[in-house]
């Protein structure tokens, strides 16, 4: 896994609330045209917002591992603004 939302000016939670649509656990990889699923994961001391840019990434984030997760659909053009690795 290696593509994460990292906005400079705001917290990732605030950025996702403004730029994404929270959808819950019923999310699917190909659920919204022009969007990618993003998983906000609570790691205890910090959160991470992983971009599911492939089906294998989606399955890895979707796997149950005991961490609290929130799911968002985010438009691809918005993700390009805050995720340098996604541009490749």
C-alpha positions in Angstrom: 0.0 0.0 0.0 1.4 3.3 -0.8 -0.9 6.1 -2.0 -2.3 8.3 0.8 -4.2 11.6 1.0 -1.8 14.2 2.5 -3.2 17.7 2.3 -0.8 20.5 3.4 -3.2 23.2 4.8 -5.8 21.1 6.6 -6.2 17.8 8.4 -7.0 14.8 6.2 -10.3 14.3 8.0 -11.4 17.8 7.2 -10.3 17.5 3.6 -12.2 14.2 3.2 -15.3 15.7 4.8 -15.2 18.7 2.3 -14.1 16.8 -0.8 -15.4 13.3 -0.5 -18.7 11.6 0.1 -18.8 9.3 3.1 -20.5 6.1 2.2 -19.9 3.5 4.9 -18.9 -0.1 4.7 -21.1 -1.0 1.8 -18.6 0.7 -0.6 -17.4 -1.1 -3.7 -14.3 -0.5 -5.8 -16.2 0.5 -8.9 -19.1 2.2 -7.2 -18.8 5.8 -8.5 -17.8 6.9 -12.0 -14.8 9.3 -11.9 -14.1 8.5 -8.2 -11.9 6.3 -6.2 -12.6 4.8 -2.8 -10.6 6.3 0.1 -10.3 4.5 3.5 -9.7 6.7 6.6 -8.1 4.4 9.1 -7.6 5.0 12.8 -4.2 3.7 13.7 -4.4 4.7 17.4 -1.8 7.5 17.5 -2.5 8.8 14.0 -4.9 8.4 11.1 -4.1 7.5 7.5 -6.3 8.0 4.4 -5.4 5.3 1.9 -6.4 5.7 -1.8 -7.7 2.5 -3.3 -6.3 3.0 -6.8 -6.6 -0.7 -7.7 -8.9 -3.6 -6.8 -6.0 -5.3 -4.9 -5.5 -2.1 -2.8 -9.2 -2.0 -2.2 -9.3 -5.6 -0.9 -6.3 -4.9 1.3 -7.9 -1.9 2.9 -11.3 -3.6 3.1 -9.9 -6.6 5.1 -10.9 -6.8 8.7 -8.0 -6.0 10.9 -9.5 -4.5 14.1 -8.9 -0.9 13.1 -11.8 1.6 12.9 -12.3 2.7 9.2 -14.4 5.3 7.5 -15.0 5.0 3.7 -15.3 7.9 1.1 -15.7 8.2 -2.6 -13.5 11.1 -3.9 -13.3 12.5 -7.4 -10.0 11.6 -9.1 -9.2 15.3 -9.9 -9.5 16.2 -6.2 -7.2 13.3 -5.2 -4.5 14.5 -7.7 -4.3 17.8 -5.7 -3.3 16.0 -2.4 -1.7 12.7 -3.5 1.6 13.0 -5.3 2.0 9.3 -5.8 -1.4 9.0 -7.6 -0.1 11.1 -10.5 2.2 8.2 -11.6 
